[in-house]
């Protein structure tokens, strides 16, 4: 067996910042400490923090008045910020700056009188937060069929934004459909899909031709991880999205397979290495690391934690 380890893979700058923020907050205020939604979309990480007394909530009313709450990397709507202030919560904003960029664009377009078409997945935490910035101005589409069903007046000012963790190729299809239907549509000054999502997809796209099977480390509710598995399957490869080594099945592999291993932007590296070691022991796998693109991005901690430091 031959393993190709894709680079880049795993944690992005936004996930690193969010996890470090929660670690710092625990060190300062201890538990119980509350997080609005999952800190990142990764089950093992959530389980680790839950075991240390972190409480993940989907309703800000679940946080006791005067308590400490950390907003997840996916961002929150202004309504959540308002309700937090009403309850005198100590709020730490660990929103990824690239998500904040999309929020800022939504506010700007709405202020300028645009109808905003947001390309994204209904119910995703990031989409919910972005739509909350200008609910009267934003309509959500997931695919080209949704675009065809839009009834925005022909003379309306129209803009588009995208969820940051989409498939680059699928987003392009939807945006092209929007441009065809609304030739005057405007978009963000810079692509909304985040650098890490694009880089991990690029690595899979470049390396998948050499693989027989693809392992993606990441959770089922991780949009960017799902896109990696879909990309591999679209290339005709067997692909499996798993959280940890215990989910591996020997019947997925043949002894002479080439296995491409990657990880979504919120998947921890120790689970990648656990899978590598298992395949080494079970199939005598040899490992090769291939770098498609290097990343040197980092984000500062939230202002609330920087002030403490």
C-alpha positions as a Markdown table, in Angstrom:
| # | Residue | x | y | z |
|---|---|---|---|---|
| 1 | Unk | 0.0 | 0.0 | 0.0 |
| 2 | Unk | 1.1 | 3.5 | -0.8 |
| 3 | Unk | -0.2 | 6.6 | 1.2 |
| 4 | Unk | -0.1 | 10.1 | -0.3 |
| 5 | Unk | -0.5 | 12.7 | 2.4 |
| 6 | Unk | -2.1 | 15.8 | 0.9 |
| 7 | Unk | -0.7 | 19.2 | 1.8 |
| 8 | Unk | -2.2 | 21.5 | 2.8 |
| 9 | Unk | -4.8 | 19.7 | 4.9 |
| 10 | Unk | -6.4 | 20.1 | 8.4 |
| 11 | Unk | -6.6 | 23.2 | 10.5 |
| 12 | Unk | -6.9 | 26.6 | 8.8 |
| 13 | Unk | -6.1 | 29.9 | 10.4 |
| 14 | Unk | -9.7 | 30.6 | 11.5 |
| 15 | Unk | -10.0 | 27.2 | 13.3 |
| 16 | Unk | -6.6 | 27.7 | 15.0 |
| 17 | Unk | -7.7 | 31.1 | 16.2 |
| 18 | Unk | -11.1 | 29.8 | 17.5 |
| 19 | Unk | -9.6 | 26.8 | 19.3 |
| 20 | Unk | -6.8 | 28.9 | 20.9 |
| 21 | Unk | -9.5 | 31.4 | 21.9 |
| 22 | Unk | -11.5 | 28.7 | 23.7 |
| 23 | Unk | -8.3 | 27.4 | 25.4 |
| 24 | Unk | -7.4 | 30.9 | 26.6 |
| 25 | Unk | -10.9 | 31.6 | 27.8 |
| 26 | Unk | -10.9 | 28.3 | 29.8 |
| 27 | Unk | -7.6 | 29.2 | 31.4 |
| 28 | Unk | -8.9 | 32.7 | 32.4 |
| 29 | Unk | -12.5 | 32.0 | 33.5 |
| 30 | Unk | -12.6 | 28.2 | 33.9 |
| 31 | Unk | -15.7 | 26.2 | 33.5 |
| 32 | Unk | -18.6 | 26.2 | 32.9 |
| 33 | Unk | -17.9 | 28.2 | 29.9 |
| 34 | Unk | -20.4 | 28.5 | 27.1 |
| 35 | Unk | -20.0 | 28.4 | 23.3 |
| 36 | Unk | -22.8 | 29.5 | 21.0 |
| 37 | Unk | -23.0 | 26.6 | 18.5 |
| 38 | Unk | -20.1 | 24.2 | 18.0 |
| 39 | Unk | -16.7 | 26.0 | 18.2 |
| 40 | Unk | -15.9 | 24.3 | 14.9 |
| 41 | Unk | -17.7 | 21.6 | 13.0 |
| 42 | Unk | -15.6 | 18.7 | 14.3 |
| 43 | Unk | -17.0 | 16.1 | 16.6 |
| 44 | Unk | -13.8 | 15.0 | 18.3 |
| 45 | Unk | -12.9 | 18.6 | 19.1 |
| 46 | Unk | -16.3 | 19.3 | 20.5 |
| 47 | Unk | -16.1 | 16.1 | 22.6 |
| 48 | Unk | -12.7 | 17.1 | 24.0 |
| 49 | Unk | -13.9 | 20.5 | 25.1 |
| 50 | Unk | -17.2 | 19.2 | 26.5 |
| 51 | Unk | -15.2 | 16.8 | 28.7 |
| 52 | Unk | -13.4 | 19.9 | 30.1 |
| 53 | Unk | -16.7 | 21.6 | 31.1 |
| 54 | Unk | -17.5 | 23.6 | 28.0 |
| 55 | Unk | -21.2 | 23.8 | 27.3 |
| 56 | Unk | -22.3 | 24.2 | 23.7 |
| 57 | Unk | -25.7 | 25.8 | 23.2 |
| 58 | Unk | -27.9 | 26.6 | 20.3 |
| 59 | Unk | -30.0 | 29.2 | 22.1 |
| 60 | Unk | -28.3 | 32.1 | 23.8 |
| 61 | Unk | -31.0 | 32.0 | 26.5 |
| 62 | Unk | -29.3 | 28.8 | 27.8 |
| 63 | Unk | -26.3 | 30.9 | 28.9 |
| 64 | Unk | -26.9 | 32.1 | 32.5 |
| 65 | Unk | -27.2 | 35.9 | 32.9 |
| 66 | Unk | -23.7 | 37.4 | 33.4 |
| 67 | Unk | -22.0 | 34.3 | 32.1 |
| 68 | Unk | -19.2 | 34.0 | 29.6 |
| 69 | Unk | -20.0 | 32.9 | 26.0 |
| 70 | Unk | -17.7 | 32.5 | 23.1 |
| 71 | Unk | -19.1 | 32.9 | 19.5 |
| 72 | Unk | -18.0 | 30.1 | 17.2 |
| 73 | Unk | -15.8 | 30.5 | 14.1 |
| 74 | Unk | -19.0 | 30.5 | 11.9 |
| 75 | Unk | -20.2 | 33.9 | 13.2 |
| 76 | Unk | -23.5 | 35.1 | 14.7 |
| 77 | Unk | -26.2 | 37.5 | 13.7 |
| 78 | Unk | -26.6 | 41.0 | 15.2 |
| 79 | Unk | -29.7 | 39.6 | 17.0 |
| 80 | Unk | -27.6 | 37.2 | 19.0 |
| 81 | Unk | -25.2 | 40.0 | 19.9 |
| 82 | Unk | -28.1 | 42.1 | 21.1 |
| 83 | Unk | -29.6 | 39.3 | 23.2 |
| 84 | Unk | -26.2 | 38.7 | 24.7 |
| 85 | Unk | -25.9 | 42.3 | 25.7 |
| 86 | Unk | -29.4 | 42.2 | 27.2 |
| 87 | Unk | -28.3 | 39.3 | 29.4 |
| 88 | Unk | -25.0 | 41.0 | 30.4 |
| 89 | Unk | -23.0 | 38.2 | 29.0 |
| 90 | Unk | -19.2 | 38.4 | 28.6 |
| 91 | Unk | -19.0 | 37.7 | 24.9 |
| 92 | Unk | -15.8 | 36.6 | 23.2 |
| 93 | Unk | -16.1 | 36.8 | 19.4 |
| 94 | Unk | -14.1 | 34.0 | 17.7 |
| 95 | Unk | -15.7 | 34.5 | 14.3 |
| 96 | Unk | -13.3 | 33.8 | 11.5 |
| 97 | Unk | -12.2 | 37.1 | 9.9 |
| 98 | Unk | -13.1 | 35.7 | 6.5 |
| 99 | Unk | -16.7 | 35.1 | 7.7 |
| 100 | Unk | -16.7 | 38.6 | 9.1 |
| 101 | Unk | -15.7 | 39.9 | 5.7 |
| 102 | Unk | -18.9 | 38.3 | 4.2 |
| 103 | Unk | -21.0 | 39.9 | 7.0 |
| 104 | Unk | -19.5 | 43.3 | 6.3 |
| 105 | Unk | -20.2 | 42.9 | 2.6 |
| 106 | Unk | -23.8 | 41.9 | 3.3 |
| 107 | Unk | -24.3 | 45.1 | 5.5 |
| 108 | Unk | -22.8 | 47.3 | 2.8 |
| 109 | Unk | -24.8 | 45.9 | -0.1 |
| 110 | Unk | -28.0 | 46.1 | 2.0 |
| 111 | Unk | -27.3 | 49.7 | 2.9 |
| 112 | Unk | -26.8 | 50.5 | -0.7 |
| 113 | Unk | -30.3 | 49.1 | -1.6 |
| 114 | Unk | -29.2 | 45.8 | -3.2 |
| 115 | Unk | -31.1 | 42.5 | -3.1 |
| 116 | Unk | -28.4 | 40.0 | -2.0 |
| 117 | Unk | -28.4 | 36.5 | -3.3 |
| 118 | Unk | -26.4 | 34.3 | -0.9 |
| 119 | Unk | -25.0 | 31.1 | -2.3 |
| 120 | Unk | -24.9 | 28.5 | 0.5 |
| 121 | Unk | -26.4 | 25.6 | 2.4 |
| 122 | Unk | -29.6 | 26.2 | 4.2 |
| 123 | Unk | -29.3 | 25.9 | 8.0 |
| 124 | Unk | -25.5 | 26.0 | 8.1 |
| 125 | Unk | -24.4 | 28.1 | 11.0 |
| 126 | Unk | -22.4 | 30.5 | 8.8 |
| 127 | Unk | -25.4 | 31.1 | 6.5 |
| 128 | Unk | -27.7 | 31.7 | 9.4 |
| 129 | Unk | -25.4 | 34.3 | 10.8 |
| 130 | Unk | -24.8 | 36.1 | 7.4 |
| 131 | Unk | -28.6 | 36.2 | 6.7 |
| 132 | Unk | -29.1 | 37.7 | 10.1 |
| 133 | Unk | -27.1 | 40.8 | 9.0 |
| 134 | Unk | -29.7 | 41.9 | 6.5 |
| 135 | Unk | -32.7 | 39.5 | 6.6 |
| 136 | Unk | -35.0 | 41.7 | 4.6 |
| 137 | Unk | -32.4 | 42.0 | 1.7 |
| 138 | Unk | -31.0 | 38.4 | 1.5 |
| 139 | Unk | -32.4 | 35.4 | -0.4 |
| 140 | Unk | -30.6 | 32.1 | -0.3 |
| 141 | Unk | -29.9 | 29.8 | -3.2 |
| 142 | Unk | -28.1 | 26.4 | -3.2 |
| 143 | Unk | -27.9 | 25.5 | -6.8 |
| 144 | Unk | -28.7 | 26.6 | -10.4 |
| 145 | Unk | -32.3 | 25.4 | -10.1 |
| 146 | Unk | -32.8 | 27.8 | -7.2 |
| 147 | Unk | -31.4 | 30.6 | -9.4 |
| 148 | Unk | -33.9 | 29.7 | -12.1 |
| 149 | Unk | -36.7 | 30.0 | -9.6 |
| 150 | Unk | -35.7 | 33.5 | -8.4 |
| 151 | Unk | -38.3 | 36.3 | -9.1 |
| 152 | Unk | -36.2 | 39.4 | -8.4 |
| 153 | Unk | -37.5 | 42.3 | -10.6 |
| 154 | Unk | -35.3 | 42.8 | -13.7 |
| 155 | Unk | -34.6 | 46.5 | -12.7 |
| 156 | Unk | -33.6 | 45.7 | -9.1 |
| 157 | Unk | -30.0 | 46.2 | -7.9 |
| 158 | Unk | -28.7 | 42.6 | -7.3 |
| 159 | Unk | -25.5 | 41.4 | -5.6 |
| 160 | Unk | -24.2 | 38.0 | -4.7 |
| 161 | Unk | -22.2 | 36.6 | -1.8 |
| 162 | Unk | -21.1 | 33.0 | -1.0 |
| 163 | Unk | -20.6 | 30.8 | 2.0 |
| 164 | Unk | -16.9 | 30.5 | 2.6 |
| 165 | Unk | -16.7 | 26.7 | 2.7 |
| 166 | Unk | -18.4 | 25.8 | -0.6 |
| 167 | Unk | -17.0 | 23.7 | -3.4 |
| 168 | Unk | -15.2 | 26.1 | -5.7 |
| 169 | Unk | -16.5 | 24.4 | -8.8 |
| 170 | Unk | -20.1 | 24.1 | -7.6 |
| 171 | Unk | -20.1 | 27.8 | -6.5 |
| 172 | Unk | -18.9 | 28.8 | -9.9 |
| 173 | Unk | -21.8 | 27.0 | -11.6 |
| 174 | Unk | -24.3 | 28.9 | -9.4 |
| 175 | Unk | -22.6 | 32.3 | -9.8 |
| 176 | Unk | -22.4 | 31.8 | -13.6 |
| 177 | Unk | -26.2 | 31.1 | -13.6 |
| 178 | Unk | -26.7 | 34.3 | -11.6 |
| 179 | Unk | -24.6 | 36.3 | -14.0 |
| 180 | Unk | -26.6 | 34.9 | -17.0 |
| 181 | Unk | -30.0 | 35.7 | -15.4 |
| 182 | Unk | -28.9 | 39.1 | -14.0 |
| 183 | Unk | -26.1 | 40.5 | -16.2 |
| 184 | Unk | -25.9 | 43.6 | -14.0 |
| 185 | Unk | -25.3 | 41.6 | -10.8 |
| 186 | Unk | -22.3 | 42.7 | -8.7 |
| 187 | Unk | -20.2 | 40.6 | -6.3 |
| 188 | Unk | -17.6 | 41.0 | -3.6 |
| 189 | Unk | -14.3 | 42.6 | -4.5 |
| 190 | Unk | -12.5 | 39.4 | -3.6 |
| 191 | Unk | -13.8 | 35.8 | -3.7 |
| 192 | Unk | -15.7 | 34.8 | -0.5 |
| 193 | Unk | -14.6 | 31.2 | -0.6 |
| 194 | Unk | -11.8 | 31.0 | 1.9 |
| 195 | Unk | -8.2 | 30.4 | 1.0 |
| 196 | Unk | -8.1 | 27.1 | 3.1 |
| 197 | Unk | -11.2 | 25.7 | 1.4 |
| 198 | Unk | -9.8 | 26.5 | -2.0 |
| 199 | Unk | -6.3 | 25.1 | -1.2 |
| 200 | Unk | -7.5 | 21.8 | 0.2 |
| 201 | Unk | -9.8 | 21.3 | -2.8 |
| 202 | Unk | -6.9 | 22.2 | -5.1 |
| 203 | Unk | -4.7 | 19.6 | -3.4 |
| 204 | Unk | -7.3 | 16.8 | -3.8 |
| 205 | Unk | -7.9 | 17.8 | -7.4 |
| 206 | Unk | -4.2 | 17.6 | -8.2 |
| 207 | Unk | -3.4 | 14.4 | -6.3 |
| 208 | Unk | -6.6 | 12.3 | -6.7 |
| 209 | Unk | -5.6 | 10.9 | -10.2 |
| 210 | Unk | -2.9 | 8.9 | -8.5 |
| 211 | Unk | -5.2 | 7.4 | -5.9 |
| 212 | Unk | -7.4 | 4.3 | -5.7 |
| 213 | Unk | -9.2 | 5.4 | -2.6 |
| 214 | Unk | -9.4 | 8.7 | -0.6 |
| 215 | Unk | -9.8 | 9.2 | 3.1 |
| 216 | Unk | -11.1 | 12.6 | 4.3 |
| 217 | Unk | -10.7 | 13.3 | 8.0 |
| 218 | Unk | -13.6 | 15.5 | 9.1 |
| 219 | Unk | -17.1 | 15.5 | 10.5 |
| 220 | Unk | -20.4 | 14.9 | 8.6 |
| 221 | Unk | -21.6 | 18.4 | 9.5 |
| 222 | Unk | -18.4 | 20.0 | 8.1 |
| 223 | Unk | -19.2 | 21.6 | 4.8 |
| 224 | Unk | -15.6 | 21.9 | 3.6 |
| 225 | Unk | -14.9 | 18.3 | 4.5 |
| 226 | Unk | -18.0 | 17.1 | 2.7 |
| 227 | Unk | -16.8 | 19.0 | -0.4 |
| 228 | Unk | -13.4 | 17.2 | -0.3 |
| 229 | Unk | -15.1 | 13.8 | -0.3 |
| 230 | Unk | -17.5 | 14.9 | -3.1 |
| 231 | Unk | -14.6 | 16.1 | -5.2 |
| 232 | Unk | -12.9 | 12.8 | -4.9 |
| 233 | Unk | -16.0 | 10.9 | -5.8 |
| 234 | Unk | -16.6 | 13.2 | -8.8 |
| 235 | Unk | -13.2 | 12.0 | -10.1 |
| 236 | Unk | -14.4 | 8.4 | -9.9 |
| 237 | Unk | -12.6 | 7.4 | -6.7 |
| 238 | Unk | -13.9 | 5.6 | -3.6 |
| 239 | Unk | -14.0 | 8.2 | -0.9 |
| 240 | Unk | -14.8 | 8.0 | 2.9 |
| 241 | Unk | -15.4 | 10.8 | 5.3 |
| 242 | Unk | -14.5 | 9.8 | 8.8 |
| 243 | Unk | -13.8 | 11.4 | 12.2 |
| 244 | Unk | -11.3 | 8.9 | 13.6 |
| 245 | Unk | -9.4 | 5.7 | 13.1 |
| 246 | Unk | -12.0 | 3.6 | 14.7 |
| 247 | Unk | -14.3 | 4.2 | 11.8 |
| 248 | Unk | -11.9 | 2.7 | 9.2 |
| 249 | Unk | -13.0 | -0.6 | 7.6 |
| 250 | Unk | -10.4 | -3.0 | 6.2 |
| 251 | Unk | -12.8 | -3.9 | 3.4 |
| 252 | Unk | -12.4 | -0.4 | 2.0 |
| 253 | Unk | -8.9 | -1.2 | 0.9 |
| 254 | Unk | -6.9 | -3.6 | -1.3 |
| 255 | Unk | -3.3 | -4.4 | -0.2 |
| 256 | Unk | -1.8 | -2.6 | -3.3 |
| 257 | Unk | -4.0 | 0.5 | -3.1 |
| 258 | Unk | -2.7 | 4.0 | -3.3 |
| 259 | Unk | -4.6 | 5.9 | -0.6 |
| 260 | Unk | -4.8 | 9.7 | -0.6 |
| 261 | Unk | -5.4 | 11.1 | 2.8 |
| 262 | Unk | -6.5 | 14.7 | 3.5 |
| 263 | Unk | -8.4 | 16.5 | 6.2 |
| 264 | Unk | -11.0 | 19.2 | 6.4 |
| 265 | Unk | -10.1 | 22.6 | 7.8 |
| 266 | Unk | -11.5 | 21.7 | 11.3 |
| 267 | Unk | -10.0 | 18.2 | 11.6 |
| 268 | Unk | -7.2 | 17.7 | 14.0 |
| 269 | Unk | -3.9 | 16.2 | 12.8 |
| 270 | Unk | -3.6 | 13.6 | 15.4 |
| 271 | Unk | -6.6 | 11.7 | 13.9 |
| 272 | Unk | -4.8 | 11.9 | 10.5 |
| 273 | Unk | -1.7 | 10.3 | 12.0 |
| 274 | Unk | -3.8 | 7.6 | 13.8 |
| 275 | Unk | -5.1 | 6.5 | 10.4 |
| 276 | Unk | -1.7 | 6.5 | 8.8 |
| 277 | Unk | -0.3 | 4.3 | 11.6 |
| 278 | Unk | -3.2 | 1.9 | 11.3 |
| 279 | Unk | -2.7 | 1.5 | 7.6 |
| 280 | Unk | 1.1 | 1.0 | 8.2 |
| 281 | Unk | 0.4 | -1.7 | 10.7 |
| 282 | Unk | -2.4 | -3.4 | 8.8 |
| 283 | Unk | -1.2 | -3.1 | 5.2 |
| 284 | Unk | 2.5 | -2.3 | 5.5 |
| 285 | Unk | 1.8 | 1.1 | 3.9 |
| 286 | Unk | 4.6 | 3.4 | 2.9 |
| 287 | Unk | 3.9 | 7.1 | 3.3 |
| 288 | Unk | 4.7 | 10.0 | 0.9 |
| 289 | Unk | 3.9 | 13.6 | 1.6 |
| 290 | Unk | 3.1 | 15.9 | -1.3 |
| 291 | Unk | 2.8 | 19.7 | -1.1 |
| 292 | Unk | 0.6 | 21.4 | -3.6 |
| 293 | Unk | 0.6 | 24.8 | -1.9 |
| 294 | Unk | 2.1 | 26.3 | 1.2 |
| 295 | Unk | 0.1 | 28.3 | 3.7 |
| 296 | Unk | 1.4 | 31.0 | 6.0 |
| 297 | Unk | -1.8 | 32.6 | 7.3 |
| 298 | Unk | -2.6 | 33.4 | 10.9 |
| 299 | Unk | -5.3 | 35.4 | 12.6 |
| 300 | Unk | -5.0 | 37.4 | 15.9 |
| 301 | Unk | -7.0 | 36.4 | 18.9 |
| 302 | Unk | -10.3 | 38.2 | 19.6 |
| 303 | Unk | -10.0 | 41.7 | 21.0 |
| 304 | Unk | -11.5 | 40.6 | 24.3 |
| 305 | Unk | -8.6 | 38.1 | 24.8 |
| 306 | Unk | -5.9 | 40.5 | 23.5 |
| 307 | Unk | -6.9 | 43.1 | 26.0 |
| 308 | Unk | -6.5 | 40.6 | 28.8 |
| 309 | Unk | -3.1 | 39.6 | 27.5 |
